[in-house]
């Protein structure tokens, strides 16, 4: 029996702006709609999410043509990767959100896969594992890293790619916490009921849940509802897109932009400091990369189907955050932290950089991986396990 197609939220977004899969073809050079349709169908597996230790949401292990997740929790790089890694293997673990996962590109086109290919030319003893998961911020990645350590799994180098999700998820995910707590409390309540009562209770809860708005970036209100509304209005989205290829300009977003930028950067630094200390305590070297996103250092020709940006207004908060941080040179970074600004990775790229409103094409993924190679090699050379040359 043919498997029912899995719903990819990009397909729904295309329909809402009067577009279809064929309009995505410029982001996939040389491919046809059959390829893109199958790719989007397979990548929808990333939306099947189990609850993991510490309340994180992971991605269920899966197998498909273009999207494959190992039982150990990492996305494969286009071929089978040995697990656990052997004693002579130098390991690089990558962490991030859906942009690091490689949502809406095939396994071999994600950043970690491109980084793996480039590293193996210079360090054949290296293996790169993709432990990213959708919607993660630096806070979530810190806990995911800790979970792996709890299980006795430590890499030589851990790479963290952040910036976009932190710009609008950094304020706390209280709606998701409430949702998980409601599920837990409902299960406890039903355990004390008879069969009929528990069924009635489940039906009633299910009906009520369908009328609620699920947790999303739009649920967070940094700096208050007025600040959020001003920075994510239709006019603000248009202004942010227009300024995406301009010099850093924090004044363009006013005092509201500074409020959000300071809050985002402060919480990111707290996460990064904690991650760095946790990594060094066990002999791992952490590499922090501030990622590119479509509202900064991006030409209009590198984006695709701009009307879709209005469907995801919270993402616009990245514009004032990035402009303010670049104008102020990422202030307050601790000395010795391996922090690398990749926000202008699309500069000079003669290709479309985004397959949708934020996820990278194969071309931009490879450019980001190219920029990561040097910092990763330096981190490997600094690890306690590195043999002297």
C-alpha positions in Angstrom: 0.0 0.0 0.0 1.4 3.4 -0.9 2.3 5.5 2.1 0.2 8.6 2.7 2.2 11.7 1.7 3.6 13.6 4.8 2.7 17.2 5.1 5.5 19.7 4.7 4.6 23.1 6.1 6.4 24.8 3.1 3.8 23.3 0.8 1.0 24.9 2.8 2.9 28.3 2.9 3.2 28.2 -0.9 -0.5 27.7 -1.3 -1.3 30.6 1.0 0.6 33.0 -1.3 -0.7 31.5 -4.6 2.4 29.5 -5.5 3.3 25.9 -5.9 6.2 23.5 -5.9 7.3 24.5 -9.4 8.0 28.0 -8.1 10.8 26.6 -5.9 12.8 25.1 -8.8 15.2 28.1 -9.0 16.4 27.0 -5.5 17.2 23.5 -6.8 19.2 24.0 -10.0 18.9 21.1 -12.5 16.0 19.5 -10.7 12.4 19.0 -11.6 9.1 19.2 -9.6 9.1 15.4 -9.0 12.5 15.7 -7.2 11.3 18.7 -5.2 8.0 17.1 -4.3 9.7 13.9 -3.0 12.3 16.0 -1.2 9.7 18.1 0.6 7.7 14.9 1.4 10.8 13.2 2.9 11.9 16.3 4.8 8.5 16.5 6.6 9.9 13.6 8.7 11.8 16.3 10.6 8.4 17.4 12.0 7.9 14.0 13.7 9.2 14.8 17.1 9.7 12.7 20.2 10.0 14.2 23.7 13.6 13.7 24.8 15.5 14.0 28.1 15.1 17.5 29.8 11.9 18.1 27.8 13.6 18.6 24.4 11.9 17.8 21.2 14.1 15.6 18.9 13.5 13.9 15.5 12.3 10.3 15.3 14.7 7.9 13.7 13.6 7.5 10.1 14.6 6.3 6.6 13.6 7.8 3.3 15.2 8.7 0.0 16.4 12.2 1.1 15.9 12.5 4.8 17.5 9.9 7.2 18.0 10.0 11.0 20.1 7.4 12.8 18.7 5.6 15.9 21.4 7.6 17.9 19.6 10.8 17.0 21.8 12.3 14.2 20.9 13.0 10.6 23.0 11.0 8.2 25.4 12.8 5.8 24.3 11.1 2.6 25.7 7.7 3.4 25.8 5.4 6.4 28.0 6.6 9.3 29.5 4.3 11.8 28.2 4.6 15.4 29.6 4.7 17.9 32.7 6.2 16.4 35.9 4.2 16.7 38.7 5.1 19.1 41.0 6.5 16.4 38.2 8.8 14.9 38.3 12.5 15.7 34.6 13.5 16.2 32.9 16.8 15.4 29.3 17.1 16.6 27.1 19.9 15.1 24.2 21.6 16.9 21.7 24.1 15.8 18.1 24.5 14.6 16.4 23.4 11.4 19.0 25.4 9.3 21.7 23.1 10.7 19.5 20.1 10.3 19.2 21.0 6.6 15.4 21.2 6.4 14.2 21.1 2.8 17.5 19.9 1.3 18.6 16.3 1.1 21.0 14.7 3.5 24.2 15.3 1.5 23.3 19.0 1.0 23.1 20.0 4.7 25.8 22.0 6.3 27.3 19.1 8.4 27.5 16.9 5.3 29.3 19.6 3.4 31.6 20.2 6.4 32.3 16.5 6.6 33.3 16.3 2.9 35.7 19.3 3.3 37.3 18.1 6.5 37.9 14.6 5.2 40.2 16.0 2.5 42.4 17.5 5.2 41.7 15.2 8.1 40.6 11.7 6.9 40.4 10.7 10.6 37.5 13.1 11.2 33.8 12.2 11.3 31.0 14.8 11.5 27.6 14.0 13.2 24.6 16.3 12.8 22.7 16.5 16.1 20.7 19.6 15.2 16.9 19.7 15.7 14.2 22.2 14.5 13.5 25.3 16.5 16.5 24.9 18.7 18.2 27.9 20.2 21.5 28.1 22.0 19.7 27.2 25.2 18.2 24.0 23.7 21.6 23.0 22.2 23.3 23.4 25.6 20.8 20.9 27.0 21.2 18.5 24.0 24.9 18.6 24.5 24.5 17.9 28.2 22.2 14.9 27.4 24.9 13.4 25.1 27.5 13.9 27.9 25.1 12.1 30.3 25.1 9.1 28.0 28.9 9.1 28.0 29.2 10.6 24.5 31.7 13.4 24.1 33.0 14.8 20.8 36.4 16.3 20.3 34.8 19.4 18.8 31.2 20.7 19.1 30.0 23.3 16.6 27.0 25.5 17.5 25.3 27.5 14.7 22.9 30.1 16.1 21.4 33.6 15.6 18.2 33.2 13.7 16.1 31.2 16.1 17.7 33.0 19.1 16.3 36.3 17.6 12.7 35.3 18.4 12.7 32.1 20.5 15.2 33.4 23.1 12.5 34.8 25.4 11.4 31.4 26.7 9.0 28.8 25.3 6.3 29.1 28.0 3.5 28.0 25.7 5.3 24.7 24.9 6.0 24.2 28.6 2.3 24.7 29.4 1.3 22.2 26.6 3.6 19.5 27.9 2.4 20.1 31.5 -1.2 19.8 30.4 -0.5 16.5 28.7 1.3 15.1 31.8 -1.4 16.3 34.2 -4.2 14.9 31.9 -2.4 11.5 31.9 -2.2 11.5 35.7 -5.9 12.4 36.0 -7.0 9.7 33.6 -5.1 7.0 35.5 -7.4 7.6 38.4 -10.6 7.3 36.3 -12.5 4.3 35.0 -12.2 3.3 31.3 -15.4 5.1 30.3 -14.5 8.3 32.2 -11.0 8.4 30.8 -12.3 8.1 27.3 -14.8 10.9 27.8 -12.1 13.0 29.4 -9.7 12.4 26.4 -12.4 13.3 23.8 -13.2 16.5 25.7 -9.6 17.5 26.0 -8.9 16.7 22.3 -11.8 18.9 21.2 -10.6 21.8 23.3 -7.0 21.4 22.2 -7.9 21.7 18.5 -9.3 25.2 19.1 -6.0 26.4 20.6 -3.1 28.0 18.7 -0.1 25.7 18.9 3.2 27.1 20.2 5.2 29.1 17.6 7.5 32.0 17.3 4.5 34.3 17.0 3.5 33.5 20.6 6.6 35.3 22.1 6.5 39.0 22.8 10.0 40.4 23.5 9.9 43.8 25.1 6.1 43.8 25.3 3.3 43.4 22.8 3.7 46.9 21.3 7.4 46.4 20.6 6.7 43.1 18.9 3.9 44.5 16.8 5.9 47.4 15.6 8.9 45.3 14.6 6.8 42.6 12.8 4.2 44.7 11.0 3.8 44.4 7.3 5.6 47.7 6.9 8.4 46.5 9.2 8.8 43.3 7.2 9.1 45.3 4.0 11.7 47.7 5.5 13.7 44.8 6.9 13.9 43.1 3.5 14.8 46.4 1.8 17.7 46.9 4.3 18.9 43.3 4.0 21.7 44.3 1.6 22.5 47.6 3.3 25.3 48.5 5.7 24.5 47.7 9.4 22.0 50.3 10.5 20.6 49.9 14.0 19.0 53.3 13.8 16.6 52.0 11.1 14.9 50.0 13.8 15.0 52.6 16.6 14.9 52.0 20.3 12.6 48.9 19.8 15.3 47.2 17.8 17.9 47.9 20.5 15.7 46.5 23.2 15.3 43.2 21.3 18.9 43.0 20.2 20.3 43.5 23.8 17.9 40.9 25.2 18.8 38.3 22.4 22.5 38.8 22.7 22.6 38.8 26.5 20.8 35.4 26.6 22.9 34.0 23.8 26.1 34.9 25.6 24.9 33.3 28.8 24.2 30.1 26.9 27.6 30.2 25.0 29.5 30.8 28.3 27.8 27.8 29.9 28.4 25.6 26.8 32.1 26.6 26.6 32.7 25.8 30.3 30.8 22.5 30.0 32.8 21.5 26.9 36.2 22.4 28.3 35.5 20.6 31.5 35.5 17.3 29.6 38.1 18.0 27.0 35.8 19.2 24.2 36.4 22.4 22.3 33.3 24.4 21.4 33.1 26.5 18.2 30.3 29.1 18.1 29.1 30.4 14.7 26.7 33.3 14.2 24.7 32.2 11.2 23.5 34.0 8.0 19.8 34.8 7.7 17.8 36.4 4.9 17.3 39.8 6.6 21.0 40.7 6.6 23.9 40.6 4.1 21.5 39.1 1.5 20.6 40.4 -1.9 16.9 40.1 -3.0 18.0 37.8 -5.8 19.3 35.3 -3.2 15.8 35.0 -1.7 12.8 33.2 -3.2 9.0 34.1 -3.1 9.2 37.1 -0.8 5.4 37.1 -0.1 6.0 34.1 2.2 7.9 36.3 4.6 4.7 37.9 5.7 3.5 34.5 6.9 6.3 34.3 9.4 6.4 37.8 11.0 8.4 36.7 14.1 11.4 36.0 11.9 11.7 39.7 11.1 13.0 40.3 14.6 16.3 39.0 13.3 16.8 42.2 11.3 17.2 44.6 14.2 19.2 42.0 16.1 21.7 41.5 13.3 22.1 45.1 12.4 22.7 46.2 16.0 25.2 43.4 16.7 27.2 44.0 13.5 27.2 47.8 14.2 28.5 47.1 17.8 30.9 44.2 16.9 29.1 41.6 19.0 29.9 43.3 22.4 31.0 41.6 25.6 32.3 38.4 24.1 34.5 36.6 26.7 38.2 36.4 25.8 39.2 33.0 24.5 35.8 32.0 23.2 35.9 30.6 19.7 33.2 32.8 18.2 33.0 33.3 14.4 30.6 35.7 12.7 29.3 34.0 9.5 26.3 36.4 9.1 27.7 37.7 5.7 28.3 34.2 4.3 26.0 34.9 1.4 28.1 37.9 0.3 29.4 37.2 -3.2 27.5 34.0 -3.6 26.2 33.9 -7.1 23.2 31.6 -6.4 19.9 31.6 -4.5 20.7 31.2 -0.8 17.3 30.2 0.6 14.9 27.5 -0.4 12.1 29.2 1.7 12.0 32.0 4.3 15.1 30.8 6.2 16.5 27.4 5.2 19.7 27.2 3.2 20.1 25.9 -0.3 22.9 23.5 -1.1 25.0 26.3 -2.4 24.8 28.4 0.8 25.2 25.4 3.0 28.4 24.6 1.3 29.6 28.2 1.7 28.9 28.1 5.4 30.7 24.7 5.7 33.7 26.2 3.9 33.9 29.0 6.4 33.7 26.5 9.3 36.6 24.4 8.2 39.3 26.7 9.6 37.8 27.2 13.0 37.1 23.4 13.3 40.7 22.5 12.4 42.0 25.0 14.9 39.7 23.5 17.6 40.9 20.0 16.8 44.5 21.1 17.1 43.7 22.4 20.6 42.0 19.3 21.9 43.8 17.2 24.6 43.5 14.1 22.3 45.4 15.7 19.4 48.8 14.0 18.9 51.8 16.3 18.5 52.9 16.8 14.9 
